[in-house]
Amino acid sequence: MGVHPAEATAAELREAARALLSVLEPAQVRELRAGPGRLDAPELREWTYLPGPRPGLSTEGLDGRQRAAVDALLAAAHGTPGAALARGAIEVERHRRAMAGATGADRYWVRLLGDPDGDAPWGWRMNGHHLAVHVVVTAAGIRVTPHFVGAEPARVADGPQAGRRLLGPEEDLARELVTDLDAGRRARAVFAAAPPDDILTRDDPFADPDLLPPGLPHGDMTPDQQRLLTRLVRRYLDRAPAAYAEQCWSGLAARGLDTLAFAWAGGRAPGDRHYYCVRAPDLLIEYDNTQDDGNHAHSVWRHLRHDWGTDLLRAHYTDRHGPEH
């Protein structure tokens, strides 16, 4: 009998965490395990995508074997497109720092939460400038949101990465959609001539969908426009391992894709400052490319029931300890 894909992913994450622990010194393990034991502690919902230190083990002082183990852990939490994005965020940030004359190794912080060898829920996160990955693992599955990837610059102008647009597909699919709308539909989708300066939910622990404009519903789009919206949403879901990405898509489809809505602000020509979002009862996607004259992009995927593994942790603690806990 074959192994279920979700079980395979959990096993891969467990092995990757063990491999990281095996190459760290005791003092590094203590830094890696920074924080409270319970994954539902409020402190663990504090996050940011801005520069600056975080709790946990810094990648700055890791040797080659240790950094390779961190990279393997990061890859294990993603599907193929997601792993490329997470790796790319680090590479573009490396380019940005080099262009600014900054020296030294990459600066990201990894935290291991719980015990990957035990039966209780466990997880880990990797945070730094323009990268925020949050992973929770229980016997019932995995969760990987909030998931944030940014790129500064959005389009690399020079050096070995010249021409690279890390979030190019995320930008181009949305632009193709808004450009395809006729005047009446566009009037409903475009909520402002000037885009906001950042994603509207920022780094809120709990994303508030009411911060987002209502947008143009999927059901009021043409079939071609609906296909573009589907491709855009699946681009974000495909950051996750395939089994979980499909689970999220199936949940959207079961509720009805007409619950999806798309909104845009700013210019529509390449290079214009712009913003868009996609919302549904459980889904929130935001993208902006507004800073640095439209050459500094942010993107985030939130699942309003799954963020921080809330649903899995609630089920775990209720099953074992009763609802009073």
Helices and strands as residue ranges (DSSP letters): H 5-22, H 26-32, G 42-45, E 57-58, G 59-61, H 64-76, H 80-99, E 108-113, E 122-128, E 131-138, E 141-143, E 147-151, H 168-180, H 183-189, E 190-192, G 209-211, E 216-217, G 218-220, H 223-237, H 242-255, G 257-259, E 261-266, E 274-279, E 283-289, H 291-294, E 297-303, G 307-309, H 310-321
